[in-house]
């Protein structure tokens, strides 16, 4: 092999848990060892790593970068551990292999030598189909296992605890997993429900009160996002009935006009998550933090707040690009807002961005 050949490697793990365990590091080590054995060298910029990204989709940040580099002719050889690391679907594998071949990229799988005979090509295709079948089988077993656990009232299918609780894992002596109330956080939860259900405040008012009182979030942030407060108010676990199956996964429903705030431009998962109707939930008993009456009062106030917000939106003038264009710094969507002429001139004089970011 020529020393001038440009070598790249691609590694991938499907879940964040695998990423935290460092399983992708073992792939990288094996690939670099093989590259060295072949007498080649690789630079850091030619290491394409998708950590915690499903192989069932082609929309992966590093795979996109890899395909761009291959199209530019910047790669001569590509090392991958196995075909299922490249893609979990046979159709995707075939598409990528054909694309790399057209770009003059030689793909090297560590556990499968690519041949030129029809029999060897058939073996690679069979491996791709088996990988796709294996992924579907694992997903189905996982789904049925969690569903069975939820019907038995097992807390461990919830995979963690919301703010106000602490999740205790299943013990070696057989003691089942459970929720334990965290008293300081539980006091904040009660205050949030009290402010909305009894004092009839909006979520914006709740966020301001939390900031004024110096209350921090579960991650230690001094400010609260409205979506976090909304999620607390909508979670039935706080009245003692945690719900399993509140959401379901499905294929992306539509093409995204823009990336969601605080999210990557390229989605990491090949599916969308949608909320299911309450009759389809499976309730699991947990310790209650607020009464059912207070929880229902908060739901009524949230419905009233939504109604008032809808009326305000309907009365506001529409702008053609409102919500479609975003700031390149903070990724918030632009919206129309009336300001005084003096304020507009001051912002223009100081060259402030429209979003107010420094």
C-alpha positions in Angstrom: 0.0 0.0 0.0 1.3 3.4 -0.9 2.4 5.6 2.0 0.6 8.5 0.3 -2.8 6.8 0.6 -5.3 8.6 2.8 -6.7 6.3 5.4 -9.8 6.8 7.5 -11.7 4.8 10.1 -15.3 4.8 11.1 -16.7 3.6 14.5 -20.1 3.7 16.0 -22.1 2.7 19.1 -25.8 2.8 19.3 -26.6 4.1 22.8 -25.3 6.7 25.3 -24.8 3.9 27.8 -22.4 2.1 25.4 -20.6 5.4 24.9 -20.2 6.0 28.6 -18.8 2.4 29.0 -16.1 3.2 26.5 -17.0 0.4 24.1 -16.3 2.7 21.1 -12.7 3.0 22.4 -12.2 -0.8 21.9 -13.3 -0.4 18.3 -10.9 2.5 17.7 -8.0 0.5 19.3 -8.7 -2.5 17.1 -9.0 -0.4 13.9 -5.8 1.5 14.6 -3.9 -1.7 15.3 -5.0 -3.1 12.0 -4.1 0.1 10.2 -0.6 0.0 11.7 -0.3 -3.7 10.8 -1.0 -2.8 7.2 1.8 -0.3 7.3 -0.4 2.8 7.1 -0.9 5.9 9.2 -4.0 7.8 10.2 -4.5 11.4 11.3 -7.0 12.4 13.9 -9.1 14.3 11.4 -9.7 11.1 9.6 -11.3 9.4 12.6 -15.1 9.5 12.1 -16.9 8.5 15.4 -20.6 8.4 15.9 -21.0 7.8 19.6 -24.6 7.1 20.8 -26.2 7.2 17.3 -28.4 4.5 15.9 -27.2 2.5 13.0 -30.8 2.3 11.6 -30.6 5.7 10.1 -28.2 7.3 7.6 -28.6 10.7 9.2 -25.5 10.6 11.4 -23.2 13.6 11.9 -19.9 11.8 11.4 -21.2 9.5 8.7 -22.3 12.6 6.8 -18.8 14.1 7.2 -17.3 10.8 6.0 -19.4 10.7 2.9 -18.5 14.3 2.1 -14.8 13.6 2.4 -15.2 10.5 0.2 -17.0 12.4 -2.4 -14.2 15.0 -2.5 -11.6 12.2 -3.1 -9.9 12.7 0.3 -10.1 9.0 1.3 -8.5 6.0 -0.3 -9.1 3.4 2.3 -11.8 3.1 5.0 -11.5 0.8 8.0 -14.6 -0.4 9.8 -14.9 -3.1 12.5 -17.9 -4.9 10.9 -20.8 -4.2 8.4 -23.3 -3.7 11.2 -21.2 -0.7 12.5 -21.6 0.9 9.1 -25.4 0.4 9.0 -28.0 -1.9 10.6 -30.1 -2.1 7.5 -29.1 -4.1 4.5 -30.4 -1.4 2.1 -28.3 1.2 3.8 -25.2 -1.0 3.7 -25.6 -1.6 0.0 -26.2 2.1 -0.7 -23.1 3.1 1.2 -20.9 0.4 -0.2 -21.9 1.4 -3.8 -21.3 5.0 -3.0 -17.8 4.4 -1.5 -16.9 2.2 -4.5 -18.0 5.0 -6.9 -15.7 7.4 -5.0 -12.8 5.0 -5.3 -12.7 4.2 -1.6 -11.6 0.7 -0.6 -13.6 -0.5 2.5 -11.9 -2.9 4.9 -13.9 -4.7 7.5 -11.9 -6.3 10.3 -14.1 -9.3 10.7 -15.1 -9.8 7.1 -12.8 -9.8 4.1 -14.5 -8.3 1.0 -14.1 -10.4 -2.0 -14.9 -10.1 -5.7 -16.7 -13.4 -6.3 -20.5 -13.6 -6.4 -20.4 -16.0 -3.4 -18.4 -13.5 -1.3 -20.7 -10.6 -2.2 -23.7 -12.8 -1.2 -22.1 -13.5 2.2 -21.7 -9.8 2.8 -25.4 -9.2 1.9 -26.5 -12.0 4.2 -24.6 -10.5 7.0 -26.3 -7.2 6.4 -29.8 -8.8 6.5 -28.9 -10.8 9.6 -27.8 -7.6 11.4 -31.1 -5.9 10.5 -33.0 -8.9 11.7 -31.0 -9.0 14.9 -31.6 -5.4 15.7 -35.4 -5.8 15.2 -35.4 -8.9 17.4 -33.5 -7.1 20.2 -35.8 -4.1 20.1 -38.9 -6.3 20.2 -37.6 -8.3 23.2 -36.7 -5.1 25.0 -40.2 -3.6 24.3 -42.1 -6.7 25.5 -39.9 -7.0 28.6 -40.5 -3.5 29.7 -44.2 -3.8 29.0 -44.4 -6.9 31.1 -42.5 -5.2 33.9 -44.8 -2.2 33.8 -47.9 -4.4 34.1 -46.4 -6.0 37.2 -45.9 -2.5 38.7 -42.1 -2.6 38.5 -40.5 0.8 38.9 -37.3 -0.1 37.1 -39.0 0.1 33.7 -39.1 3.9 34.2 -35.3 4.1 34.0 -34.8 6.8 36.5 -36.8 9.2 38.7 -38.1 12.7 38.0 -37.2 15.8 40.0 -38.3 15.4 43.6 -37.5 11.7 43.8 -34.4 9.5 44.0 -34.3 6.2 42.2 -33.1 3.2 44.2 -32.0 0.4 42.1 -32.9 -3.3 42.6 -30.8 -4.7 45.4 -28.8 -8.0 45.4 -31.1 -9.4 48.1 -34.1 -9.1 45.7 -35.5 -5.8 47.1 -37.3 -4.2 44.0 -36.4 -0.9 42.6 -38.3 2.1 44.1 -38.7 5.8 44.3 -37.7 7.7 47.5 -38.8 11.3 48.0 -36.1 13.9 48.2 -37.4 16.3 50.8 -35.8 19.6 49.6 -36.8 19.0 46.0 -40.2 17.8 47.0 -40.8 21.1 48.7 -40.1 22.9 45.5 -42.4 20.6 43.6 -45.2 21.3 46.1 -44.6 25.1 45.7 -44.8 24.8 41.9 -48.1 23.0 42.0 -49.4 25.5 44.7 -48.5 28.5 42.6 -50.2 27.1 39.5 -53.1 25.2 41.0 -54.1 27.6 43.8 -52.5 31.0 43.0 -53.3 30.6 39.3 -49.9 31.8 38.1 -48.5 31.2 34.6 -45.4 29.1 34.0 -43.5 32.3 33.3 -44.4 33.6 36.7 -43.3 30.3 38.3 -39.9 30.5 36.5 -39.4 34.0 37.8 -40.3 33.0 41.4 -37.9 30.1 41.3 -35.1 32.4 40.1 -35.9 35.0 42.7 -35.8 32.4 45.5 -32.4 31.0 44.3 -33.8 27.5 43.7 -31.5 25.4 41.5 -32.5 22.7 39.1 -31.7 19.0 39.5 -28.5 19.6 37.5 -27.6 22.6 39.6 -28.5 25.4 37.1 -29.7 28.6 38.7 -32.4 29.2 36.1 -35.3 27.0 35.1 -36.6 26.4 31.5 -40.3 26.7 31.1 -40.4 23.3 29.5 -38.9 21.8 32.7 -41.6 23.4 34.8 -44.3 22.3 32.3 -42.9 18.7 32.5 -43.2 18.7 36.3 -46.8 19.9 36.2 -47.8 17.3 33.7 -46.1 14.3 35.4 -48.7 12.1 37.2 -46.0 10.5 39.3 -46.3 13.5 41.7 -49.8 12.4 42.7 -48.6 8.8 43.3 -49.2 7.3 39.8 -46.1 7.2 37.6 -47.0 6.4 34.0 -45.3 4.0 31.6 -45.9 4.5 27.9 -46.5 8.2 27.9 -44.7 8.5 24.6 -44.1 6.2 21.6 -41.5 6.2 18.9 -42.4 6.4 15.2 -40.7 7.4 12.0 -40.0 11.1 11.5 -43.4 12.6 10.8 -42.2 15.5 8.7 -39.1 17.2 7.3 -37.8 19.7 9.9 -37.8 23.3 8.7 -35.1 24.1 11.3 -33.4 22.3 14.2 -35.1 22.5 17.6 -33.5 24.8 20.2 -30.6 23.3 22.1 -30.5 20.3 19.7 -28.1 19.3 16.9 -28.7 20.3 13.3 -28.7 16.6 12.4 -31.0 14.5 14.6 -29.2 11.7 16.4 -32.1 9.3 16.4 -34.0 7.9 13.4 -37.4 8.4 14.9 -39.7 11.0 16.4 -41.3 10.7 19.9 -45.0 11.6 20.2 -47.1 11.7 23.3 -49.8 9.0 23.7 -53.3 9.5 25.2 -53.7 8.9 29.0 -55.9 5.8 28.5 -53.0 4.0 26.9 -50.7 4.6 29.9 -49.8 1.9 32.4 -49.8 3.3 35.9 -47.2 2.3 38.5 -47.8 3.3 42.2 -45.0 5.5 43.7 -45.0 7.8 46.8 -47.1 10.9 46.2 -45.7 14.4 46.7 -49.0 16.4 46.0 -52.6 15.5 46.4 -54.7 14.4 43.4 -57.0 17.4 43.9 -54.0 19.8 43.7 -52.7 18.0 40.6 -56.0 18.3 38.8 -56.3 22.0 39.8 -52.9 22.6 38.1 -54.0 20.8 35.0 -57.1 23.0 34.8 -55.0 26.1 35.1 -52.6 24.9 32.4 -55.6 24.4 30.1 -56.7 27.9 30.9 -53.3 29.3 30.3 -53.1 27.6 26.9 -56.5 29.0 26.0 -55.4 32.6 26.8 -52.1 32.2 25.0 -53.9 30.9 21.9 -56.2 34.0 22.0 -53.1 36.3 22.2 -51.4 34.5 19.3 -54.6 34.8 17.1 -54.8 38.5 17.7 -51.1 39.1 17.0 -50.1 40.1 13.4 -48.5 37.3 11.4 -45.0 37.6 9.9 -43.9 35.6 6.9 -40.6 34.2 8.3 -41.6 34.2 12.0 -40.3 31.1 13.7 -38.6 29.8 10.5 -35.3 31.6 10.8 -33.0 31.2 13.8 -30.1 33.1 15.4 -26.7 31.5 14.6 -25.5 32.1 18.2 -28.3 31.1 20.5 -30.4 29.1 18.0 -33.6 30.8 19.2 -36.2 31.4 16.4 -36.7 35.0 15.3 -40.1 36.5 16.1 -41.8 39.9 15.6 -41.8 42.3 18.5 -42.7 46.0 18.7 -40.0 48.2 20.1 -39.7 52.0 20.4 -37.8 53.9 17.8 -35.3 55.0 20.5 -34.6 51.4 21.5 -34.2 50.3 17.9 -31.7 53.1 17.2 -29.8 52.2 20.4 -29.5 48.6 19.4 -28.4 49.5 15.9 -25.8 52.0 17.3 -24.3 49.4 19.6 -24.4 46.7 16.9 -26.4 44.3 19.2 -27.7 41.1 17.6 -31.5 40.8 17.3 -31.6 38.0 19.9 -29.7 40.1 22.5 -26.8 37.6 22.7 -23.5 39.3 23.7 
